């Protein structure tokens, strides 16, 4: 479906410029995703702003993306309210479904 493809593009593609409009993640869009896919989706929100990652798998994944650049001055205060909400939605989904 178009909405799922748009979310996939937003989260998993390697765009040179991310969409400016806020995209609110719905639980229905998370169905069928693996634990790893959900973890990447959740962390990519902050990765776009340069969050450095201590977890070696996440660090390796994001460092392999051409758009990613770790910012040693990163702060979660850079996240917009809808981004924080999206991260919470994904994490709650993961907990609810033991992912």
N, CA and C atoms as a LAMMPS dump frame, in Angstrom:
ITEM: TIMESTEP
0
ITEM: NUMBER OF ATOMS
297
ITEM: BOX BOUNDS ff ff ff
-5.0000000000000000e+02 5.0000000000000000e+02
-5.0000000000000000e+02 5.0000000000000000e+02
-5.0000000000000000e+02 5.0000000000000000e+02
ITEM: ATOMS id mol type element x y z
1 1 1 N 0.837 -1.177 0
2 1 2 C 0 0 0
3 1 3 C 0.885 1.245 0
4 2 1 N 0.359 2.322 -0.499
5 2 2 C 1.133 3.549 -0.686
6 2 3 C 1.7 4.079 0.624
7 3 1 N 0.892 4.069 1.676
8 3 2 C 1.329 4.603 2.967
9 3 3 C 2.504 3.794 3.523
10 4 1 N 2.417 2.47 3.418
11 4 2 C 3.501 1.611 3.899
12 4 3 C 4.772 1.843 3.087
13 5 1 N 4.621 2.013 1.773
14 5 2 C 5.793 2.288 0.93
15 5 3 C 6.414 3.631 1.289
16 6 1 N 5.582 4.622 1.583
17 6 2 C 6.091 5.937 1.963
18 6 3 C 6.875 5.842 3.276
19 7 1 N 6.342 5.09 4.236
20 7 2 C 7.036 4.908 5.506
21 7 3 C 8.344 4.162 5.278
22 8 1 N 8.326 3.126 4.442
23 8 2 C 9.542 2.374 4.147
24 8 3 C 10.595 3.304 3.542
25 9 1 N 10.178 4.127 2.58
26 9 2 C 11.102 5.076 1.958
27 9 3 C 11.673 6.028 2.989
28 10 1 N 10.825 6.5 3.88
29 10 2 C 11.249 7.45 4.898
30 10 3 C 12.28 6.832 5.827
31 11 1 N 12.088 5.568 6.155
32 11 2 C 12.918 4.938 7.18
33 11 3 C 14.093 4.161 6.621
34 12 1 N 13.918 3.464 5.508
35 12 2 C 14.963 2.567 5.066
36 12 3 C 15.731 3.01 3.833
37 13 1 N 15.236 3.939 3.099
38 13 2 C 15.967 4.39 1.911
39 13 3 C 17.11 5.302 2.322
40 14 1 N 17.907 5.631 1.374
41 14 2 C 19.092 6.432 1.618
42 14 3 C 18.928 7.768 0.89
43 15 1 N 17.922 8.576 1.277
44 15 2 C 17.658 9.816 0.539
45 15 3 C 18.686 10.885 0.833
46 16 1 N 18.994 11.714 -0.143
47 16 2 C 19.927 12.805 0.1
48 16 3 C 19.311 13.89 0.969
49 17 1 N 17.982 13.989 0.964
50 17 2 C 17.31 15.005 1.75
51 17 3 C 16.029 14.388 2.316
52 18 1 N 15.861 14.464 3.617
53 18 2 C 14.701 13.851 4.246
54 18 3 C 13.485 14.747 4.129
55 19 1 N 12.292 14.158 4.138
56 19 2 C 11.063 14.949 4.03
57 19 3 C 10.98 15.995 5.128
58 20 1 N 10.452 17.144 4.789
59 20 2 C 10.314 18.24 5.748
60 20 3 C 9.047 18.09 6.582
61 21 1 N 8.013 17.496 5.993
62 21 2 C 6.733 17.373 6.687
63 21 3 C 6.83 16.335 7.796
64 22 1 N 6.072 16.557 8.852
65 22 2 C 6.053 15.583 9.934
66 22 3 C 5.256 14.365 9.496
67 23 1 N 5.773 13.222 9.83
68 23 2 C 5.111 11.959 9.534
69 23 3 C 4.894 11.28 10.868
70 24 1 N 3.643 11.031 11.202
71 24 2 C 3.325 10.385 12.464
72 24 3 C 3.181 8.897 12.209
73 25 1 N 3.975 8.112 12.905
74 25 2 C 3.962 6.661 12.746
75 25 3 C 2.736 6.101 13.456
76 26 1 N 2.016 5.254 12.743
77 26 2 C 0.853 4.554 13.298
78 26 3 C 1.249 3.116 13.59
79 27 1 N 0.679 2.568 14.651
80 27 2 C 0.993 1.192 15.019
81 27 3 C 0.728 0.23 13.86
82 28 1 N -0.285 0.486 13.081
83 28 2 C -0.612 -0.39 11.957
84 28 3 C 0.522 -0.459 10.93
85 29 1 N 1.339 0.577 10.864
86 29 2 C 2.456 0.613 9.922
87 29 3 C 3.635 -0.226 10.403
88 30 1 N 3.591 -0.65 11.644
89 30 2 C 4.707 -1.399 12.225
90 30 3 C 4.506 -2.906 12.131
91 31 1 N 3.289 -3.322 11.848
92 31 2 C 2.979 -4.755 11.782
93 31 3 C 3.829 -5.436 10.72
94 32 1 N 4.336 -6.611 11.089
95 32 2 C 5.113 -7.411 10.158
96 32 3 C 6.595 -7.078 10.123
97 33 1 N 7.002 -6.046 10.837
98 33 2 C 8.416 -5.671 10.865
99 33 3 C 9.142 -6.528 11.906
100 34 1 N 10.378 -6.838 11.623
101 34 2 C 11.195 -7.611 12.559
102 34 3 C 11.668 -6.701 13.69
103 35 1 N 12.191 -7.319 14.715
104 35 2 C 12.746 -6.568 15.839
105 35 3 C 13.842 -5.613 15.354
106 36 1 N 14.712 -6.096 14.477
107 36 2 C 15.804 -5.274 13.957
108 36 3 C 15.272 -4.107 13.127
109 37 1 N 14.293 -4.38 12.264
110 37 2 C 13.723 -3.301 11.452
111 37 3 C 13.121 -2.212 12.33
112 38 1 N 12.412 -2.617 13.373
113 38 2 C 11.801 -1.642 14.285
114 38 3 C 12.866 -0.856 15.043
115 39 1 N 13.915 -1.539 15.452
116 39 2 C 15.008 -0.865 16.161
117 39 3 C 15.68 0.153 15.25
118 40 1 N 15.893 -0.211 14.002
119 40 2 C 16.49 0.723 13.043
120 40 3 C 15.55 1.9 12.818
121 41 1 N 14.265 1.616 12.629
122 41 2 C 13.304 2.695 12.418
123 41 3 C 13.323 3.681 13.574
124 42 1 N 13.305 3.142 14.783
125 42 2 C 13.264 3.993 15.98
126 42 3 C 14.538 4.835 16.104
127 43 1 N 15.665 4.226 15.855
128 43 2 C 16.93 4.938 16.019
129 43 3 C 17.287 5.839 14.849
130 44 1 N 16.722 5.545 13.689
131 44 2 C 17.024 6.394 12.534
132 44 3 C 16.497 7.808 12.73
133 45 1 N 15.461 7.95 13.518
134 45 2 C 14.906 9.271 13.79
135 45 3 C 15.995 10.172 14.365
136 46 1 N 16.732 9.673 15.332
137 46 2 C 17.812 10.458 15.937
138 46 3 C 19.078 10.429 15.087
139 47 1 N 19.281 9.345 14.354
140 47 2 C 20.473 9.245 13.493
141 47 3 C 20.479 10.357 12.46
142 48 1 N 19.314 10.731 11.981
143 48 2 C 19.229 11.805 10.994
144 48 3 C 19.813 13.109 11.521
145 49 1 N 19.769 13.247 12.844
146 49 2 C 20.286 14.463 13.472
147 49 3 C 21.709 14.278 13.989
148 50 1 N 22.291 13.104 13.728
149 50 2 C 23.687 12.871 14.063
150 50 3 C 23.955 12.174 15.373
151 51 1 N 22.94 11.55 15.969
152 51 2 C 23.185 10.86 17.241
153 51 3 C 24.273 9.815 17.054
154 52 1 N 25.316 9.855 17.875
155 52 2 C 26.332 8.792 17.851
156 52 3 C 25.754 7.551 18.559
157 53 1 N 26.167 6.379 18.142
158 53 2 C 25.63 5.146 18.713
159 53 3 C 26.721 4.346 19.396
160 54 1 N 26.426 3.905 20.623
161 54 2 C 27.346 3.044 21.361
162 54 3 C 27.166 1.587 20.949
163 55 1 N 25.908 1.213 20.665
164 55 2 C 25.624 -0.164 20.26
165 55 3 C 26.376 -0.441 18.958
166 56 1 N 27.221 -1.461 18.937
167 56 2 C 28.047 -1.706 17.752
168 56 3 C 27.243 -2.03 16.484
169 57 1 N 26.123 -2.735 16.623
170 57 2 C 25.317 -3.066 15.444
171 57 3 C 24.671 -1.816 14.852
172 58 1 N 24.111 -0.973 15.709
173 58 2 C 23.512 0.272 15.224
174 58 3 C 24.574 1.194 14.644
175 59 1 N 25.7 1.292 15.33
176 59 2 C 26.784 2.155 14.826
177 59 3 C 27.239 1.683 13.446
178 60 1 N 27.45 0.397 13.301
179 60 2 C 27.882 -0.166 12.018
180 60 3 C 26.824 0.086 10.938
181 61 1 N 25.554 -0.128 11.291
182 61 2 C 24.488 0.082 10.316
183 61 3 C 24.45 1.538 9.856
184 62 1 N 24.386 2.461 10.799
185 62 2 C 24.247 3.864 10.407
186 62 3 C 25.512 4.41 9.745
187 63 1 N 26.665 3.962 10.172
188 63 2 C 27.893 4.41 9.517
189 63 3 C 27.977 3.92 8.075
190 64 1 N 27.209 2.892 7.742
191 64 2 C 27.198 2.402 6.356
192 64 3 C 26.25 3.213 5.463
193 65 1 N 25.482 4.105 6.049
194 65 2 C 24.545 4.93 5.289
195 65 3 C 25.249 6.213 4.844
196 66 1 N 25.134 6.541 3.571
197 66 2 C 25.85 7.712 3.042
198 66 3 C 25.386 9.027 3.666
199 67 1 N 24.164 9.088 4.156
200 67 2 C 23.612 10.326 4.706
201 67 3 C 23.987 10.546 6.165
202 68 1 N 24.477 9.506 6.832
203 68 2 C 24.722 9.589 8.276
204 68 3 C 26.084 10.182 8.593
205 69 1 N 26.072 11.075 9.562
206 69 2 C 27.315 11.631 10.083
207 69 3 C 27.129 11.858 11.58
208 70 1 N 27.926 11.158 12.382
209 70 2 C 27.824 11.312 13.833
210 70 3 C 28.233 12.723 14.237
211 71 1 N 27.448 13.297 15.12
212 71 2 C 27.719 14.64 15.633
213 71 3 C 28.067 14.526 17.105
214 72 1 N 29.315 14.791 17.483
215 72 2 C 29.698 14.664 18.891
216 72 3 C 28.937 15.632 19.797
217 73 1 N 28.31 16.646 19.22
218 73 2 C 27.54 17.613 19.997
219 73 3 C 26.041 17.324 19.968
220 74 1 N 25.682 16.137 19.505
221 74 2 C 24.265 15.768 19.411
222 74 3 C 23.591 15.868 20.775
223 75 1 N 22.334 16.293 20.755
224 75 2 C 21.502 16.325 21.956
225 75 3 C 20.086 15.916 21.565
226 76 1 N 19.433 15.145 22.42
227 76 2 C 18.045 14.767 22.166
228 76 3 C 17.125 15.988 22.123
229 77 1 N 17.586 17.117 22.612
230 77 2 C 16.776 18.343 22.553
231 77 3 C 16.526 18.779 21.115
232 78 1 N 17.293 18.259 20.177
233 78 2 C 17.09 18.583 18.763
234 78 3 C 15.846 17.909 18.184
235 79 1 N 15.388 16.861 18.838
236 79 2 C 14.239 16.115 18.339
237 79 3 C 12.965 16.941 18.467
238 80 1 N 12.143 16.895 17.432
239 80 2 C 10.843 17.556 17.461
240 80 3 C 9.869 16.669 18.236
241 81 1 N 8.788 17.256 18.698
242 81 2 C 7.807 16.515 19.504
243 81 3 C 7.282 15.292 18.765
244 82 1 N 6.974 15.417 17.463
245 82 2 C 6.438 14.27 16.727
246 82 3 C 7.501 13.189 16.574
247 83 1 N 8.792 13.562 16.53
248 83 2 C 9.856 12.564 16.423
249 83 3 C 9.967 11.769 17.72
250 84 1 N 9.883 12.477 18.846
251 84 2 C 9.911 11.81 20.152
252 84 3 C 8.715 10.873 20.26
253 85 1 N 7.554 11.34 19.827
254 85 2 C 6.345 10.517 19.877
255 85 3 C 6.487 9.283 18.984
256 86 1 N 7.062 9.446 17.809
257 86 2 C 7.277 8.303 16.922
258 86 3 C 8.209 7.278 17.555
259 87 1 N 9.264 7.743 18.186
260 87 2 C 10.194 6.83 18.852
261 87 3 C 9.475 6.064 19.964
262 88 1 N 8.632 6.768 20.72
263 88 2 C 7.867 6.123 21.797
264 88 3 C 6.89 5.099 21.229
265 89 1 N 6.219 5.457 20.147
266 89 2 C 5.255 4.541 19.522
267 89 3 C 5.933 3.254 19.103
268 90 1 N 7.086 3.376 18.471
269 90 2 C 7.811 2.184 18.007
270 90 3 C 8.287 1.353 19.189
271 91 1 N 8.846 1.998 20.207
272 91 2 C 9.334 1.274 21.382
273 91 3 C 8.191 0.571 22.104
274 92 1 N 7.071 1.255 22.261
275 92 2 C 5.921 0.635 22.917
276 92 3 C 5.418 -0.566 22.115
277 93 1 N 5.43 -0.454 20.801
278 93 2 C 5.031 -1.567 19.947
279 93 3 C 5.985 -2.744 20.146
280 94 1 N 7.27 -2.448 20.199
281 94 2 C 8.262 -3.51 20.397
282 94 3 C 8.039 -4.208 21.732
283 95 1 N 7.784 -3.447 22.777
284 95 2 C 7.558 -4.041 24.101
285 95 3 C 6.271 -4.866 24.104
286 96 1 N 5.224 -4.295 23.543
287 96 2 C 3.91 -4.962 23.514
288 96 3 C 3.975 -6.302 22.797
289 97 1 N 4.788 -6.372 21.737
290 97 2 C 4.875 -7.591 20.928
291 97 3 C 6.169 -8.371 21.166
292 98 1 N 6.863 -8.031 22.232
293 98 2 C 8.102 -8.733 22.617
294 98 3 C 9.101 -8.788 21.473
295 99 1 N 9.283 -7.63 20.842
296 99 2 C 10.233 -7.519 19.736
297 99 3 C 11.411 -6.7 20.187
